[in-house]
Amino acid sequence: MELLQTIIKTLEDLKVKDLAVYDFEKSSPFYDYFIIATVNERQGNAVVNHLKKAIKSEDLRHIEGKGGTWVLIDCNSVIVHLFSEEERNYFGLDKRLIEVKRII
């Protein structure tokens, strides 16, 4: 839970848009929380850089798509998806997760 709070605080400090946190703790064997946020490219790069400093290196497993319109950050029990507004609307993950408990 401390990891989740650190990630949320980092995202809020960087003023991402439309932050959504979904609770998969009891329904996924792979991760506990799933975060989606809307960012521009500059914010996305800032999030990656700030998370590298804010969380333990062993919690930051993989970063995919840095500098693109969709960045995936694997933080072990927390998966972070950073989308451009257009990509977020296109993929519609929020609509697909309508049945999942939303924390934020």
Residue pairs with C-beta under 8 A, 6 or more apart in sequence:
3 55
3 59
3 75
3 76
3 77
3 78
4 21
4 32
4 33
4 77
4 78
6 54
6 55
7 35
7 51
7 54
7 55
7 75
7 78
7 80
8 19
8 21
8 35
8 104
9 54
10 47
10 50
10 51
10 54
11 19
11 35
11 37
11 47
11 80
12 19
13 50
14 39
14 43
14 46
14 47
14 50
15 43
16 37
16 38
16 39
16 43
16 47
16 82
17 37
17 38
17 39
17 85
18 36
18 37
18 38
18 88
19 35
19 36
19 37
19 104
20 35
20 36
20 37
20 94
20 102
20 104
21 33
21 34
21 35
21 102
21 103
21 104
22 33
22 34
22 35
22 36
22 97
22 100
22 101
22 102
22 103
23 32
23 33
23 100
23 101
23 102
23 103
24 31
24 32
24 33
24 34
24 100
25 32
25 33
27 100
31 76
31 77
31 78
31 79
32 77
32 78
33 77
33 78
33 79
33 103
34 78
34 79
34 81
34 97
34 100
35 78
35 79
35 80
35 81
36 81
36 83
36 88
36 93
36 94
37 47
37 80
37 81
37 82
37 83
38 82
38 83
38 84
38 85
38 88
39 47
39 71
39 82
39 83
39 84
40 84
41 67
41 68
41 69
41 84
43 82
44 66
44 67
44 68
44 71
44 82
45 66
45 67
47 71
47 73
47 80
47 82
48 63
48 66
48 71
48 73
51 60
51 73
51 75
51 80
52 60
55 75
58 76
59 75
59 76
60 73
60 74
60 75
61 74
61 75
61 76
62 72
62 73
62 74
63 71
63 72
63 73
63 74
64 71
64 72
64 73
64 74
65 71
65 72
69 83
69 84
69 86
69 87
70 81
70 82
70 83
70 84
70 87
70 91
71 80
71 81
71 82
72 79
72 80
72 81
72 82
73 79
73 80
73 81
73 82
81 93
83 91
88 94
